[in-house]
Amino acid sequence: MSQERVTATYLVETPYTLERAAATIAGEQSTGTFTSVPGETDELKARFGANVEHIEEIGEVDEPSLPGAKPPAGHNGKYRQGRVTVSFPLHNFGPSIPNLLSAVAGNLYELQELSGLRLLDLELPDAFAARYPGPKFGIEGTRKLTGVYDRPILGTIVKPSIGLSTEQLSELVEKLARAGMDFIKDDELNANPPFAPLEQKVKAVMEAIERAADATGKKLMYAFNITGDIDELRRNHDIVVGAGGTSVMVSILSVGLSGLAYLNSFSEVPIHGHRNQWGMLTRSPLLGIEFTAYQKLCRLAGADHLHVNGLNSKFYESNESVLRSIEACTTPLLGGYNTLPVVSSMQWAGTAPATYEATRSVDVMHLAGGGMLAHPDGPAAGFESMKLGWEAAVQGIPLEAYAAQHPALRRAIEKYGRG
């Protein structure tokens, strides 16, 4: 029987010792339960038990981070925190993302021995690469389809998020396409609503894109939101591809990782992975899952693009956390899977220098909704300002100095950079 193992690293808080908490995690998620049972032999535990590999103490706190922990009798009021690494035999669940999650993130979060738990990272054996082919396009494939090299892929999000008729949407998309955009995506709120069914939306948008392409010679990539029940994914994908579309988008937490993997099994275009709802899994620092671990599963399941939030955004997430997410997406994984990190949320030309300075990479998709669409001189100038912002960043020229020579950038700074 194979002895390949999956390794999971957790941030743990407990009113007990870290050793007891780690042993509880390992036992609960493999062969054990709250008491010994017939059949749980030493031989069985040796073959199927999870092992505690490492414990690193961090410190103590005076209050539990989460409700529901049950301290031992005579508890001194201290809650210990540390990093715990546990390994699981692969043969317990096989190279299966759903069953992997049951092992590494199953009933653990409910255990009374824990007052905090966060899955920080996963190390996966090559068997997962054999089972899950990963992204079909990634960074290189997306660049080839958009024809954009040596700079970020720049684009926007349809705004207003919801409420535009197909005629209004067609008009907006053609305007943006003629402005030179590389990429546009549907908002996560707008997939297949009764007032603008997907089939009608795809037809109207693709006709607009083709008209603009005939005029400009450039066909932008549009990610149609095809999020829906499992039995809708193939139909929605085929509608997009049949109309000449070059990308589809799904809300990963809505369709699930199995839904994403299913879509990837037949998708003919890049899959734009949106992580809306992510905050409910990660916002509490002692609960949920770190993006470092989660993005590995998204990449395995086939996300060609993956949202990571943006620097200085409207969301709670710190810049340091965003940068860790960008780095995670571009760190080699198993068979060399690469996924294009999508930087978004309250972005504009002025966020390009900080993003480049921190990442030293142009292998990102940088999306600006209001940061392009609300430019005082229109979306074409908004798109131009984004390109100029990145030019200044890569060349190491201060934004204000570059703006002195480029009106579109100067006007962007006047609009977005004074608040």
N, C-alpha and C positions, 0 to 999 in steps of 0.2 A: 504494500500500500504506500502511495506517495507520501513523502514527508515535507513536501512544499508547504509553506506557511504564509499566511497573511498577517502582517504586523500592524497594529493600531496603537496610536499614541493619544492619550487623553490628558486633559487638565482635570484634576480631581480635587474636590473639597469634601472633607468628611469629619464628623465628630469622633471617629475612631482613629486608629493608626492608619497610615498610608498602606502598610503591609496588609492589614485586614481588608481595607477597601479594595486593593488590587486583587487579593485572593477571591473576594466576593465577585468582582467583575469577571475574572477568569472562570470561576466555577459556574456562575449563573448563566453565562453565555456559551457554555459547552456541556459538560456532563453532569453538573451539580444542580442542586436546588437547596431549599432551606434546611433540609435534613437528609441524612443518608438514606438511600433506598436500595432494596435488593437488586442485584445486577450491576451496581456501580463498583466493579472490581478494580483492583490496582491495574490490571492489564488493560481494561477498557479505558481507564483514565489516562494511561500512558499513551494509548493510541489516539484518543479523541479529545483529550482535555486541552484547554487553553493554558498557556504558560505565561507567568509573569516574567518579563525579560529585564525590566529596569524600573527603578523607582528613584525619582529625584525630588527631594524636598524643596519647596519654595518658601514657605512661611506659614504663619497662622493669622487668623482673623477672629474677632470677638463675636461676630454675628453670622448666622448662616446666610449664604447668598440666595438660597431657594427655600421655600416652605416645605414642610413634610418630612424633614429628617428626624430620626428618632435617636437621640443621644443615649449612650449607655448609662447605667446607674452610676452615680458618683462622678458624672462628667464635669470637667473643670471649666467648661464654658469656652474652650478654645476649639476652633475648626481648622484642621490642618489642610494645607494646599500643596499640591505637587504634581509632577508629570509622571504618568504611569504608562509603561509600554507593555502590551500583551500580544502574544502571537497565537494564532488559531490554525489548526491543521486545515489545509485546503480541502482535504477529502471530506471534511464535515459538511461542506455546502457546494463545493465545485466552483468553477469559474462562472458564477451567476451573480449579477449585481443585486437582484432583489433578495436573494438568500444571504449574500454577503452582508447586506444592511441589517438583516435580522440578527446576524451574529455580532456585528461590531457596534450596532446602535439599536438594539432591540428593546428589551425591558429595562435596560440599565438606568434610564432616566427616572424611573419610578422607585428605585431602591431606597429604603429608609436609611441605609448605611451612608448614603451620599447626600450632601447638601449642595453639591454643584458638580456638574459633569459636562465636558465639552470634548468632542472628537476633534483632535488637532490635525492628524495626518494618517495616511494609509500607505503601506508599502505592499505592492501587489506582485505576485509571481507572473512569469511570462504566459501562463495558461490563460490569463484574462485577455491578453493580446490575440491569442489564437481564437478565442471565442468571440471577441468584439473587435471588428475591423477598424473602429475609430473613424475620425473625420475623413471624408473622401476628397475634400478640397483644401481646407485649412488656409494657411496664409498664402502659399504659392498659388493654389488653385483660384482663390478669390482675386488675387492680383491679376492672374491671366484673364479671368472673365471681365474684370473692370478695366483692364489695360492701364492700371496705375502702378507705377514702380518708383522706388527711391523716395517716397514720401508716404505719410499715412493715407489711408483711404478715408475720404472726407464725405460726410453726408448729413442727412437731417431726418427728422421724424415728422410724420404728418400731424399738423396741428391746425385747427382744433382736433383733439384726440378723437372725439366722437361727434357725430352730428352732421358731417358733410354728406350731401347727396352724391351719387355717383358722378353726376355732371359737374358738381363743384370740385370733387376730388380730381376728376380728369383735367379740369382746367388748372388746378394747383400743380399737379404733377407735371403737366407739360411746361408750365412756367419754370418750375424748378429744373427740369431736365434741360431746357434751353439755357438755363443759367450755368450749366456745366457740372452739376452735381455728379459725384461718383456713385452715390448710394442713397436710397430712401427706404425707410421702413414704415410699416403700419405701426400705430401705437398698440401697446398690449391690450388696451381697452376695446379695440376694434378688430374683430375677427370676421364673423359671419352673422352680422346683426340682421334682424328682419327688415329694417328700413333700407338696408343696402347689402343684399345677399352677396356672398363671396363671388359667385359666378359672374354677376353683373359688374362687381367692382373690378375683378381681374380683367374683364373685357374692356372696360372703360379706361383703366390705367394703362394697359398694354398698348391700346390704340394711341394714347397720348405719348407714351414712351417712343413708339415707332415713328410718330410724326416728328417728334423732336430729334430723333436719331437721323431721320432723312435730312433734316435741316442742318444739324451740327456735325454729323459723322460719328457721334459718340452715343452709345446705348448704355444708359445707366443701369445699375443693378437695383431692383426693387424687391424687398423682402415682404411678401404677402403673409399676413398672420393667418395661419391655417389651424390654429389651436382648436381642438374639439375632442370629442370622444374617439376612442381608438378606431372604431369602424368608420370614422369620417376622415382620418388622416390621409389614406391613400386617395380617396376621391378628391379631397381638397388639393393634394399635391398634384394630381393628374390634371386638374383644372388649370393650375398655374403653368405647368410644363407644356400642356397642350396649347396654351395661348402664347408661348414663347417666353415665359417668365424665367428669370435666372436665379431666384432665391426664394426660399420659404422660411417662415419664422414660426417658432412655437414657444409658448410659455412652459418651460421645462417642469416647473413644479405643478403645473396644471395637468400635463399629460403624463408626468412621471418619467423616470429614467427608462422604464420598459417601453413606454410610448415613444420616447426619443430613439431608442435602439430599433424599434420596429420601423419607424419612419426612415431611419438611416439604412435599413436593409433594402429599400427600393428607391430611395431618393436619387434623382438625377441632377440635382442642383444643390448648392451649399445650404446648410441648415443654420439659420440665425437663432442662436439660443438666448432667450430672454430669461432673466432670473427674478422676475417680479414675484413677490411673496417671500423673497429671501430673508428679509429682516426678521420674520417671525421665527426663523430657524437659528439666527445668529446674533441678534442684537444684544441679548444678555451675555455678558462676558463669561459667565459660569454655566452656560446652557447651550445646547445645540451642537453645531458643527462649524468648524473653521472652513473658509472657502478653499484653502489649500487642499483639504481632503475632498470636498465636494466637487471641485472642478476636475479632479482626476476621473471621477465617475461620469461626469458630463462628457469629457473627452472620449472616454472609452465607448460611451453610448452614441457618439457621432456628432457632437456639436462642432461645426466648422467655425462659428463665431460665438463668443460668450461674453455677456455683459459683466463689467467689473466696477461699475460706478465711475465717478470722475473726481479729480482733485477740486477742492473748494466747491463742492456741490451743495445741493439743497438737502441732502440726506445726512443722517447722523454720522455716517462712517468717516473715520479719520483718514487723512491723506496717507498715513503710514499703512493703514489696512488696504487702501486702494492699490497702493504700490506693491504690496505683497501679493495681491490678487493678479495684477498684471504680470509680475514675475512668475507666479505659479503657472499661468496659462502658457508661458513660453519656455518653461523648464522641461527638458526632454522626459518623455514618459513611455515606458515599455517599447513598443515598436517604432518610436520616433514620432508618435502622433503630435501634430502641432495644431493649435487652435488660435484664431485671431482674437486678441482681447479687444472688447468694444468699450471705449471710454465715453461715458455720456452722463447727463444730468447737470444742468446749469453751465454748460460749456460754451465757450466762445473763443475768439482768436487769442485772447489774453491768457487762456489756460494752456496754450501750446508750450510756451517756454518752460513752465514749471514741470509739465509732463515729460518733455524731452530731457530736461536737466536731471530728472529723477530716474528715468529709464534708459537714456542714451540709446533709444531705439525709435525707428519710424514704423516698426511693424505693429501698428495699432490701427483700429478703425476709430476715428474721432467724430462723434455725432454731436451736432448742435441743433436743437429745435429752435427755441426762441433766439439763440445766439447766432443763427443765420437768418431765420425768417423775419425777425423783428429789426434787422439792420436798417438804419434810417434811409439808406439808399436802395433797399430792396434785397431780395434773396441772392441775386447774382453778386452784388457787392458783399453780402454776408459770406458767400462761398469764397470769394476772392480774399476777403480778410482772413479767413481760416488758413488758406494757403500761405498768405503772407506771414501770419503768425508763426507757422511752422518753418518757413524760410528763415525768418529772423532767429528762431530758436536753434536750428541746425548750424547756422553760420555764426552763432554766438554774438549777434548784434542786439543790443538792448531794444525792447519793443518800441519805446517812444522814439528812439533814433530812427528805426526803420519806418515808423509811421510818418515821420516828417517827409519822407519821399513817396509815400503811398497813401492816397486819400481814403481808400476803402478801409485800411487798417486804422487810420487816424479817426475816422468816423465811428468805427467800432469801439475804440477806446473812449470816445466821448459818450457813447451810448451805454456801454457795459462796464467801463472801468473806473467810474467816478463814485460808485456806491460803496 
